[in-house]
Amino acid sequence: DGLGFLRRMKGNAAIPPVIMLTGGGDERVATEAMRWGAYDYFPKNSISSEILGQAIHQALEKFRLADQLEDAEQVIFALAAAVEAKDPTTQDHLQRMQRYAVQIGQALGLDKHQLMLLRYGGILHDIGKIGVSEAILCKPGPLTEVEWEEIRQHPIIGERMCAPLKFSHEVGPIIRHHHERWDGKGYPDLLSGEEIPFLARVVSVVDAFDAMSSDRSYRKALPLDETVRQLSDGAGTQWDADITQVFLDLLRSQGLGDRGDRQRGPGRHGGEDRTGGSKAPHEEHSAPGHHGPARASAEKPARAGE
């Protein structure tokens, strides 16, 4: 029977929308049909062919749009992985970004939906770099002002690229604002303090940490104690001090960021999926004219912290 079919097919995204037609007007049957996933319900003796045709058209259009969104998501996530593949020194950055961000979220008591957004933010935060040349991403020396300007566009580009995603209104702010600074010297919108979306602040901390603690084309990874020192120094100026402190506590209590942790695959700390995104090498490049040690909080003239 129709209800039995709905029960068997519930949750199968490949099945088109089902419109139930019954011999009577039993509201109990209608309620049960909708509960098991029917798109609509009509009694046979009170439905015209015109109304039924309209209902079928609307149901198929909804199914088509949902299918297009799913295809778009697959393409966008593949592009995020392609960003990481452009530079071999960023291998596994996406996996670590997701894992660290989710662990901060768990420590802060965020709900499952917010943790999911952090995972997606970790995957997609740097997807806008797909259009940045490898010559800039992997440049071994300081960037020119023109190169910095190209880099500073990637959060805006990334937000636009992810517009087709059904969760874009929630993940888009993470992508756009993960390079803002607490002191207002970041980009692209010069937001400061709590103007910066909360989840973007989380991603910003772990992005900087992973960049500093990873090998890059222009330098070896900083020692863990130096990375911790730079995070501590930047708390309250570059990063949200409370979020930074939570992450520093996790570093000390769970050994995050040590060599063993960085070699562990997916499945540790709750088994989060391997993800994509990447802080490209230039994120720590010296600004034009500056030849000192590169660090994640380089300011002028790039204005803040690539």
N, C-alpha and C positions, 0 to 999 in steps of 0.2 A: 504494500500500500504506500501512499504518498508519504505519510509520516515516517514509516519505516525507512524509506529511501533517504529522507532528510537526516535521520539519525545516523545512518551508515556514512553519509557523505559529509557530515558536519566537519569543518576544519580543512577540507580538501579545496585548496585555492584554485585547482584546475577545473572544478565544476562550475559551469556558468550559473547565474542566478536562477533560482527555482520559483515559479509562480504557482501557487496551489489553487486548484479549482475543485470545489466539493459540491455534493448534491444538495446540501442544505445550508442553513445559515448559522450553524452551531458555533457560538463564540469560543467555546472551549477548544474546539478543533483549530480555530483560527489562532488562538493564543499559543497553542502547542506548536503549530506550524511555524510561527514567527520565532518562537523560542529555539527551535532547531535549525534556524537559518534561512527560512523562506524569505524571498525578497518581497513578496506581496501575496495577498489572499483574496479570492473572489468566490462567492456562491455561483454555481453554474446558471441558476435560474434568474439571476439579476445582473448579469454582465453582458454588455453589448460587445460586438466584435470590434467596434471602434475603440472603446475604452481598453479592452484587452490588448489591442494592437499597440496603443500608446504605452501601456504598462510594460509590454515586452520590449519595445524600443528603448524606454528609459533604463530598464534592467540591463540590456545588452550594452548600452552606452556606458553605464557605470562599470560594467565588467571590463570593457575595452580600455577605459581610462585607468582602472586599477592595474591592468596588465601592462600598460605603457609606463606607469610609475615604477612597477617592479623592474622592468627592463632598464629604465633610466637609473635606478639605484645600482643595478649590477654594473652598468657602464661607469658610473661615478666612483664606485669603490675600486674598480679596476684601475681607473686613472690615479687614484690615491696611491695604490701600490706602485704604479709606474713612476710617480714622483720619487719614491724611495729608491727605485731601481736606477735612477739617473746617476746616483752617486753611491758607489759600493761602500764607502765609509759610513753610510747611515744605515747599514744592514741591521734589522731588528729594532730600529728606532720606533716604529709604529707599535710593535708588540709591547715594548717597554712603556711607551707613552700611555697606552690604554691601561696597562696594569697599574702603573703608578697613580694615574688619575683616579681610577676606580678605588684603589686602596685609600687615597685621601678621602674620597667620597664616603666610603664605608666608615672611616674614622670620624667623619663629621655627622654620621647618622642620616645620610641622604637616602631617599627611597629608591625603589627599583627603577622607576622611570628616569630619575635624575642620573642614576648610575649608567643606564643605557645611553643617555645623552652624552655622558662623559666618555663612554667607549666610542661613540660615533665621532665626538669631537676630537678624540685622540687619533682616529683614523683620518679625518678629513681636514684637520686644522691647516695644513700646508698644501692642500690640493691645488691652490692657485699658482703654485710654483711650476705646474706642468708647462706653463708658457714661458718660464724663465730659462734662458740659455744655460747649457751645461758649463759653458766657459765662465759664467758668473757664479753659478752654484759651486763650482769646484776651483775657483780662482785661488791660488796659493798665497796671494798678497792682498794688500788693502784694496778696497773697492773705490772706484771713482764716484763722484757725486751723481753722475748719470746712472751708474750701476746701482747705487743705493736707491735711487728713485724708482728704478724698475722693481727692485726687491720690495719696496714699500707698497707696491700695488697688489701684491699677492693675496692679502686678506680680502680685499674688495673683490678681486677676480674669483677667489674661492667661494665667497658667499654667493655670487651670481651663478657660478657653476652648479651649486647645490640647490638652486631654487626649485628644480623639479621634484626634489625629495619630499615625501609627505610630511616629514618632520623638520623641514627646512626652517620654519619659523622659530624653532627651538634650538637647532644646531647652528643656524646661520650666525647668530650673535657670538657663538664660541669661535667660529672661523674668523669672523671680521675683527674681533677685539682681543685675540690672544696675544697681541703685541702692544696693547695699551700698557701704560705704567701707572702705578699707584700715584706718583707725583705729577701725572699729567703730561709727561714728556714722551709718551709713546705714540703709536700710529695705528690706524689711519685717522682717527677722529679726536685725538688729544683728550680722551676721557681721563678722569682721575677718580681715585678713591672708589666709593660705592657706585659711582656712575658706570663703572665697568661691570658687565654681567658677571654674576658670581661664578658660574661654571667656566667662563673664559679666564677668570683669575686662577682657578685650579689648573687649567691646562697650561697657562703661562708659566707657573712655577715648575711643573714637571718638564716642560719643553726646555726651559733654560737649564735645568739640572742635567737632563740627558745630553744636551749639546755640550756642556762643559765637561761631562764625565766620559765622553766618547772620543775616539780617534777621529780626526778630520784630515782633509787633504793637506792642510797647512800646518797642523800641529798634532802632537799626541794628546791623549786624554789628560786632563788635569788630575792630580791625585785626589782621592776622595776627601781628605781633610781640607784641601784647598777649595774644592767645590763647595763643601759645607760652609767654609768661611765666607765665600762670596755670596752664597745664599743668605747667610746671616746678616752680612753687611747690607744686602739689598732689601731686606725685609722692612717694609714701611716706606720705602722710596720707589723701588722698582716693582716689588710684589706686595700683595696683601700680607701683612705681618702675621695674622692669625693662621692663614692657610700655610704660609711658609713654616711656621712653628710646628704645625701638625705634621708636615712632611719631614721636617728635621727630626721630630720624635720618632717617626716611622723608620727613618734611616738608621737611627741609633738602636731601636728596639727590635727591628726585623732584618737588619743587614741589607736593606735595599741599596742597590748601587754598587755593592762590592763585586769582585770579579765572578764569584760563584753565582750570585743572583743574576748577573747579566748573561750568564751562559745557560740559565734555566729556560726551558721552553714553555709554551703555553700550558696552562693547567695549574700552575702554582698560584696560591692566593686566590682560590675560588674559580680557577679554570677559565678566565676570560679568554675570548677569542683572540687569535692573532690579528693585529690590525695594522693600518697603514697611515701614513701622514709623514712628515719628517721635518725636522729642523735642519735645513741645509747648512753646509759648512759656513757660508757667508754670515750666518746669523751671529757668529762671534767674530767675524773679521774686524780688523781695525778700521776705523773710519778713515776717509781720505785724509792723507797727510799725517796720520798717526801710525807709528811703527812700534808701539809698545806692545805688551802682551795682550793678545786678544781675549776678550771676556764677553759674556752674554749680555752685559749691560752697557756696551759701548754707546756713547751718547752722540755728541756733535761730530759732523753736521747731519748725521742720520737721524737725529732727534731722539732716538732711543732704540735700544737693545736688540738689534737683529741677532 
